[in-house]
Amino acid sequence: MKPTLKFLLFGLILAVFFSSGQIENPDTHLRLTQSRILLESGQFGLPDDVGEELHGNIAVSTSGRRHMVYNPGQTLFFTPFYALLSCVISDEGYCYYTGAFIVSFLNFLLHTLSLFYVFRIAINLGTTKKRALLLCTLFGLTSYSFAFAQSTYEHHFEMLFILMSVYQVLSGKKSRKGLASGLLLSAGLVFRSTTIFAVPAILILHKNNSDRLKMFAGLSVGLATVLAYNYYRFGGLSETGYSIAWSLAHRKELDFWSVQRVPESLLGLLFSPAKGLFFFSPTILLASMGWRQGFWQNHRRLSYAIFILSGVYLLVISMNFAWHGSIWSYGPRYILPILPFLYLPIIAIEPKRWMFRTAIFAFLGQVLLISVNYKRDVLEEYVQNKNLSEIEYLWTPEKIPYLSQAGQLVKVIPRNVPGNLESYQPDSPWKKEVRTGNSFQVLENSIEKTAINFWWIRVFQWDTSVKARLITIAILLLASFASYKLWKDVKTFWI
């Protein structure tokens, strides 16, 4: 089987087995809702009954128009899916939540596309397929990127386009690598403005000024798009709406950026129990062996680029007051784009059997992390204490993800009798973070928070037909068979 087909099959397998079947964050609900509104009205903008200003993701322009603060990429990406669904599903509520169901599968596919480019970069650097497979196994199945793929945030788009840009620099055609790398960064910018943090690292990777100028030419497309979008929404090229939104949410002036908070925030991004990268992605420690065993000596320019990329992301995010992305999101999501590059030095390690056993153990740990909706633990704390302190939560040792998720899994398993849970989602399309039950009911008895966090479990909790349940079983059997065939095809690299 060709490598491209193997990765495609692997992505489908991951999406089938591990997708949650729901959107679990209001940010993605807002983007999908913007897709619906865009199709209905032909413009970006939110009516008064959509979204919660207290969430800090909606800003009001000087002309009184409400807009989400996010770049348009994910909304534009969702729009064709929603348009197709609206052609075949007449019920608005059913159409919306079917769209939300489909969206829940996308990030595992993006994760696998990123994995494909990690593999291609590794091979391009001259490593063996066995070492590249070790890298792919550890990054693909044991890293934070795997666990976070169950969410529906747009950070995987950012990571993917940065990886594609780096791949173009390292292996693209000489006449096009500069422009191609810039255009790919432009695509990333349309999803997340923080893609700009990758520019210094990719400038280092380019070996001549001609390619750097071409990169800036390609990058200008994305910059122009984002600046024009800012002007359309808020009347200023540099106004993203974030400062307006957070001032609305907190009803006070905030110190958005501060060098003084860098030490504590940087420590939190890497080591805090509820957000620390080394807790969510412990196999990254194996990369330290790769640095010692030749990666630095053999790939000096790329090593500098990795240091710069990681340093820029970590330092700039650490200066922001919301460096943690809130306790209602899982792990250090803002630094996801640096993760594959931190794993890359593993290609310098000679694969051993103990590494494969470590990968299996770490993969089971990642599955534990996504087996229960991560917001359940936060909601439980909130129900018990409505004055819950975010900083206290982030640094509580019991919030190490493996401990908190294991505790929640023990609580929910007895409640997962088919048909035993309730859906508290409204029947109409999403507009606000409201439920038909109170917080205690949602915590104790909702499909959303209490079902085992995989779509093929929820199918037996939702009010679905026998046909839908039979199709679900058939899909799982096909995915199991595909997993077996794929394992048979690649195990010779290990055994």
C-alpha positions in Angstrom: 0.0 0.0 0.0 1.4 3.5 -0.9 2.3 5.7 2.0 -0.3 8.4 1.0 -3.1 5.8 1.1 -1.8 4.4 4.5 -2.0 7.9 6.0 -5.5 8.4 4.5 -6.7 5.1 5.9 -5.1 5.9 9.3 -6.8 9.2 9.5 -10.2 7.6 8.7 -9.6 5.0 11.4 -8.7 7.6 14.0 -11.8 9.7 13.1 -14.1 6.7 13.3 -12.8 5.4 16.6 -12.1 8.6 18.5 -14.3 11.4 17.3 -16.8 12.7 19.9 -19.8 13.3 17.7 -20.4 16.8 19.1 -18.9 20.3 19.2 -17.8 20.9 22.8 -16.8 24.5 22.7 -18.8 27.7 22.1 -16.0 29.1 19.8 -16.7 26.4 17.2 -20.4 26.7 17.7 -20.1 30.4 16.9 -18.1 29.7 13.7 -20.6 27.1 12.5 -23.5 29.4 13.4 -21.7 32.2 11.4 -21.7 29.7 8.4 -25.4 29.3 8.8 -26.0 33.1 9.0 -23.6 33.7 6.0 -25.7 31.3 3.9 -28.9 32.9 5.0 -28.0 36.6 4.8 -24.8 36.7 2.7 -22.7 38.6 5.2 -20.5 38.2 8.2 -22.1 39.5 11.4 -24.1 38.3 14.3 -27.7 39.3 15.4 -28.3 40.2 19.0 -29.7 36.8 19.9 -26.5 34.9 18.9 -23.5 34.4 21.2 -22.6 35.5 24.7 -20.6 38.7 25.0 -19.5 37.5 28.4 -17.4 34.8 26.7 -15.0 37.3 25.3 -15.5 36.1 21.7 -17.8 38.8 20.4 -17.0 42.4 19.8 -19.3 45.4 18.9 -18.0 47.8 16.3 -18.3 51.6 16.7 -21.3 51.4 14.3 -23.0 48.9 16.7 -22.5 45.8 14.6 -21.7 42.5 16.5 -19.0 40.3 15.1 -17.0 37.3 16.3 -13.4 38.1 16.9 -12.0 35.1 15.0 -10.5 35.0 11.5 -12.9 33.7 8.8 -11.0 30.5 7.9 -13.0 28.0 9.8 -16.3 29.6 9.0 -15.5 29.5 5.3 -14.3 25.9 5.6 -17.6 24.9 7.3 -19.9 26.8 4.9 -19.9 24.2 2.0 -20.7 21.4 4.4 -23.6 23.4 5.8 -24.8 24.4 2.4 -25.0 20.8 1.3 -26.7 19.7 4.5 -29.3 22.5 4.2 -30.2 21.2 0.7 -31.0 17.7 2.0 -32.3 18.4 5.6 -35.3 20.7 6.0 -35.5 20.8 9.8 -33.2 23.6 10.9 -32.3 22.2 14.3 -31.5 18.7 12.9 -29.5 20.3 10.1 -27.4 22.3 12.5 -26.6 19.4 14.8 -25.9 17.1 11.9 -23.4 19.7 10.8 -21.9 19.8 14.3 -21.7 16.0 14.2 -19.7 16.1 10.9 -17.4 18.9 12.2 -16.4 16.6 15.2 -14.6 14.3 12.8 -12.5 16.9 10.9 -9.6 17.6 13.4 -8.5 13.9 13.5 -8.2 14.1 9.7 -6.2 17.4 10.0 -4.1 15.7 12.7 -3.3 12.9 10.3 -2.6 15.3 7.4 -0.1 17.0 9.8 1.3 13.6 10.5 1.8 12.9 6.8 3.9 16.1 6.4 5.9 15.2 9.5 6.7 11.9 7.8 7.5 13.6 4.5 9.8 16.1 6.3 11.6 13.2 8.1 12.2 11.3 4.9 13.4 14.5 3.2 15.9 14.9 6.0 17.4 11.5 5.1 16.2 9.3 7.8 15.1 5.7 7.4 11.5 4.7 7.1 11.8 2.8 10.4 12.9 6.0 12.2 10.3 8.0 10.5 7.7 5.5 11.6 8.9 5.8 15.2 8.4 9.5 14.9 5.0 9.2 13.4 3.9 6.6 16.0 4.9 8.8 18.9 3.6 12.1 17.5 0.5 10.5 15.9 -0.7 8.4 18.8 1.0 9.7 22.0 1.2 13.4 21.7 -1.2 16.2 22.8 -2.1 16.7 19.2 -3.9 13.4 19.2 -5.9 14.1 22.4 -6.7 17.7 21.3 -7.9 16.5 17.9 -11.1 15.4 19.6 -11.8 19.1 20.1 -13.1 21.3 17.2 -10.8 24.3 17.6 -8.9 25.7 14.6 -5.3 25.2 16.0 -4.8 22.1 13.9 -5.3 24.2 10.7 -2.6 26.5 12.0 -0.2 23.6 12.7 -0.9 21.9 9.3 -0.2 25.0 7.2 3.0 25.8 9.1 4.1 22.2 8.5 3.3 22.4 4.8 5.2 25.7 4.6 8.3 24.1 6.2 8.0 21.1 3.9 7.9 23.4 0.8 11.1 25.1 2.0 12.9 21.8 2.6 11.8 19.9 -0.5 9.8 22.1 -2.8 10.9 23.0 -6.3 13.6 25.7 -6.2 11.7 28.1 -8.4 8.5 27.9 -6.3 9.5 27.1 -2.7 9.6 30.8 -1.6 6.2 31.7 -3.0 4.7 28.4 -2.0 5.9 28.6 1.6 4.4 32.2 1.8 1.1 31.2 0.3 0.7 28.4 2.8 1.4 30.7 5.7 -1.2 33.0 4.2 -3.7 30.1 4.3 -2.8 29.6 8.0 -3.3 33.3 8.7 -6.9 33.2 7.4 -7.6 30.7 10.2 -5.4 32.1 12.9 -3.4 35.3 13.0 -0.8 33.6 15.3 0.5 31.8 12.2 2.6 35.0 11.8 4.7 33.7 14.7 6.2 31.1 12.3 7.6 33.7 9.9 11.0 34.2 11.6 11.7 30.5 11.7 10.8 30.0 8.1 13.0 32.9 7.1 15.9 31.1 8.7 15.1 28.0 6.7 15.3 29.8 3.4 18.8 29.9 2.1 18.7 33.0 0.0 17.1 36.4 -0.1 15.3 35.8 -3.4 13.3 33.0 -1.7 12.6 35.2 1.3 11.3 38.0 -0.9 9.0 35.5 -2.7 7.9 34.2 0.7 6.8 37.7 1.7 5.0 38.1 -1.6 3.0 35.0 -0.8 2.5 36.0 2.8 1.1 39.4 1.7 -2.0 37.6 0.3 -3.0 36.4 3.8 -2.0 39.6 5.5 -4.1 41.6 3.1 -7.1 39.3 3.6 -6.9 39.5 7.4 -6.4 43.3 7.4 -9.3 43.8 5.0 -11.5 41.5 7.2 -10.5 43.6 10.2 -11.5 46.8 8.4 -14.8 45.3 7.3 -15.8 44.3 10.8 -14.3 47.1 13.0 -13.3 49.9 10.7 -9.5 49.5 11.4 -6.9 47.4 9.7 -5.2 46.3 12.9 -8.4 46.0 15.0 -9.1 42.3 15.5 -11.8 42.8 18.1 -10.1 40.9 20.9 -9.5 43.9 23.1 -13.1 45.1 22.6 -14.5 41.6 23.3 -12.5 41.0 26.5 -13.3 44.5 27.8 -17.0 43.8 27.2 -16.7 40.4 28.9 -14.8 41.6 32.0 -16.4 45.1 32.2 -13.0 46.6 32.9 -9.7 47.5 31.3 -7.3 44.6 31.1 -3.5 44.4 31.0 -3.5 42.3 27.8 0.3 42.0 27.3 2.9 42.1 30.0 6.5 40.9 30.0 6.3 40.5 33.8 3.9 37.6 33.5 6.3 35.6 31.2 8.0 33.5 33.9 4.9 32.2 35.6 3.0 31.8 32.3 5.9 30.0 30.6 6.1 27.7 33.6 2.4 27.1 33.4 2.5 26.3 29.7 5.1 23.6 30.2 4.5 22.3 33.7 1.2 23.3 35.3 -0.9 20.2 36.2 -4.0 21.3 34.1 -2.1 22.9 31.2 1.5 21.8 31.1 2.7 20.4 27.8 4.9 17.8 29.5 1.8 16.4 31.3 -0.3 16.2 28.1 2.5 15.0 25.9 5.1 13.2 28.1 6.7 11.3 25.2 8.1 14.6 23.9 10.9 13.8 26.4 12.2 11.2 24.0 13.2 14.0 21.6 15.9 15.0 24.1 17.7 11.8 23.1 17.5 12.8 19.5 19.1 16.2 20.2 22.0 14.4 21.9 22.3 11.6 19.3 23.0 13.8 16.2 19.9 15.9 15.2 21.6 19.2 16.2 24.9 18.3 14.4 23.2 17.0 11.2 20.4 19.6 10.9 21.8 22.8 12.2 19.7 25.2 10.2 16.5 23.4 11.0 17.5 23.2 14.6 17.8 27.0 14.8 14.4 27.3 13.1 12.8 25.0 15.7 14.4 27.0 18.6 13.1 30.3 17.1 9.6 28.9 16.3 9.2 27.4 19.8 10.7 30.5 21.5 8.4 33.0 19.6 5.3 31.0 20.4 6.1 30.4 24.0 7.3 33.9 24.8 4.5 35.8 23.0 1.7 33.5 24.3 3.2 33.8 27.8 2.9 37.6 27.7 -0.8 37.4 27.1 -3.3 37.5 30.1 -5.1 34.5 28.6 -2.0 32.3 27.9 -3.9 29.2 29.3 -6.9 29.6 26.9 -9.2 29.3 29.9 -9.8 26.2 32.0 -12.8 25.4 29.8 -10.4 24.4 27.0 -8.2 21.3 27.1 -4.4 21.7 27.5 -2.0 24.3 26.1 -3.8 24.7 22.8 -2.1 28.0 21.8 1.3 26.3 21.5 0.0 23.3 19.5 1.8 24.4 16.3 5.2 23.9 17.8 4.5 20.3 18.9 5.5 18.4 15.7 8.8 20.2 15.5 9.6 19.4 19.1 9.1 15.7 18.3 11.1 15.9 15.1 14.6 15.1 16.7 13.3 11.6 17.4 14.4 10.7 13.9 18.0 10.7 15.2 17.2 7.8 17.6 17.7 4.1 16.6 14.3 2.5 17.2 14.2 -0.1 20.1 11.5 -2.5 21.3 11.1 -0.6 24.5 10.1 2.5 22.6 7.3 0.6 20.9 6.1 -0.6 24.3 6.3 2.9 25.6 4.3 4.1 22.7 1.5 1.6 23.4 1.4 2.6 27.1 1.4 6.3 26.2 -1.3 5.8 23.5 -3.6 4.2 26.1 -3.0 7.2 28.3 -4.1 9.5 25.5 -7.3 7.4 25.0 -8.0 7.9 28.7 -7.7 11.6 28.3 -10.4 11.7 25.7 -12.7 9.0 27.1 -14.7 11.6 29.1 -15.7 15.1 28.1 -12.9 17.1 29.7 -15.3 19.9 30.7 -17.0 17.5 33.0 -14.3 18.0 35.7 -14.4 21.8 35.4 -18.2 21.8 35.5 -18.2 19.6 38.6 -15.8 22.1 40.3 -18.0 25.0 39.1 -21.2 23.4 40.5 -19.5 22.9 43.9 -17.9 26.4 43.8 -19.2 29.1 41.6 -16.3 31.3 42.6 -13.8 28.8 41.1 -10.4 30.4 40.6 -8.8 29.6 37.2 -5.3 30.0 38.5 -5.9 27.7 41.5 -7.5 25.1 39.2 -4.5 25.2 36.8 -2.0 24.5 39.6 -3.9 21.9 41.6 -1.9 18.6 41.5 -5.1 16.6 41.3 -5.8 18.2 37.9 -3.0 16.4 36.2 -5.1 15.2 33.2 -4.6 11.4 33.7 -5.8 11.7 37.3 -8.8 13.9 36.7 -10.0 12.1 33.6 -9.5 8.7 35.3 -11.6 9.9 38.2 -14.3 11.2 35.9 -14.3 7.9 33.9 -15.0 5.9 37.1 -17.9 8.2 37.8 -19.6 8.0 34.4 -19.1 4.3 33.5 -22.1 3.1 35.6 -24.3 5.7 34.0 -23.6 4.7 30.4 -26.5 2.2 30.1 -27.9 2.8 26.6 -30.9 5.2 26.7 -30.2 6.2 30.3 -29.0 9.7 29.6 -30.8 12.9 28.4 -30.1 15.4 25.7 -30.4 19.0 27.1 -29.5 20.6 23.8 -32.3 22.8 22.4 -34.1 21.6 19.2 -33.4 24.8 17.3 -30.0 25.7 15.8 -27.4 26.8 18.4 -27.5 30.5 19.3 -26.2 30.7 22.9 -24.6 28.4 25.5 -28.0 27.4 27.0 -29.3 24.0 27.9 -32.8 22.9 28.7 -31.5 21.6 32.1 -29.6 23.3 34.9 -25.8 22.8 35.4 -26.4 20.0 38.0 -28.7 18.1 35.6 -26.2 18.5 32.7 -23.4 17.2 34.9 -25.2 14.2 36.3 -27.4 13.1 33.5 -26.5 14.6 30.1 -25.4 12.8 27.0 -23.1 15.8 26.4 -21.1 15.5 29.6 -21.8 12.1 31.0 -21.7 9.7 28.0 -18.4 8.1 27.2 -16.9 10.6 24.8 -17.1 8.8 21.5 -19.8 9.2 18.9 -20.4 5.4 18.6 -21.4 5.4 22.3 -23.6 8.5 21.9 -25.5 6.9 19.0 -27.0 4.5 21.6 -27.9 7.4 23.9 -29.3 9.7 21.3 -32.8 9.1 20.0 -31.6 7.3 16.9 -33.2 4.6 14.8 -32.3 0.9 14.7 -31.0 1.5 11.2 -28.6 4.2 12.4 -27.3 1.9 15.2 -26.8 -0.9 12.7 -24.9 1.4 10.4 -22.7 2.5 13.4 -21.9 -1.1 14.2 -21.0 -1.8 10.5 -18.7 1.3 10.4 -16.9 0.1 13.6 -16.4 -3.4 12.1 -15.0 -1.9 8.9 -12.7 0.4 10.9 -11.5 -2.6 13.0 -10.8 -4.6 9.9 -8.9 -1.7 8.3 -6.9 -1.3 11.5 -5.9 -4.9 11.3 -4.9 -4.7 7.6 -2.9 -1.5 8.3 -1.1 -3.1 11.2 -0.2 -6.1 9.1 1.2 -3.8 6.5 3.5 -1.8 8.8 4.4 -4.2 11.6 7.5 -5.4 9.7 9.2 -2.1 10.5 8.9 -3.1 14.2 9.3 -6.9 14.3 
